[in-house]
Amino acid sequence: MSKPQQTIKQAISYQGIGLHSGEPVNMVFKPAPENTGI
């Protein structure tokens, strides 16, 4: 039995400082298309 698929509703972005580089970084999480992902 598998779990129902889930994704996020809209893109989410984060800005910060890289842990090892100390450089500014941007991350964006985007919703996955149906039947993709882990």
C-alpha positions as CSV (number, residue, x, y, z in Angstrom):
1,M,0.0,0.0,0.0
2,S,1.4,3.4,-1.0
3,K,0.8,6.8,0.5
4,P,-1.2,9.4,-1.4
5,Q,1.0,11.8,-3.4
6,Q,1.7,15.2,-2.0
7,T,3.4,18.4,-3.2
8,I,3.6,22.0,-2.1
9,K,1.0,24.4,-3.4
10,Q,3.3,27.1,-4.7
11,A,7.0,27.9,-5.1
12,I,8.8,28.8,-1.8
13,S,12.2,30.7,-1.8
14,Y,14.8,31.2,0.9
15,Q,17.8,33.5,1.0
16,G,20.7,33.2,3.3
17,I,24.5,32.7,3.7
18,G,26.1,29.5,2.6
19,L,27.3,27.3,5.5
20,H,30.7,26.5,4.1
21,S,31.2,29.2,1.5
22,G,30.0,32.2,3.4
23,E,28.5,33.5,0.1
24,P,24.9,34.7,-0.3
25,V,22.7,31.8,-1.6
26,N,19.1,31.5,-2.9
27,M,17.0,28.3,-2.8
28,V,13.7,27.8,-4.6
29,F,11.4,24.8,-3.9
30,K,8.9,24.4,-6.7
31,P,5.8,22.1,-6.8
32,A,6.5,18.8,-8.5
33,P,4.5,17.6,-11.5
34,E,2.2,14.6,-10.9
35,N,3.8,11.1,-10.7
36,T,7.3,12.5,-10.2
37,G,9.6,12.8,-7.2
38,I,10.8,10.4,-4.5
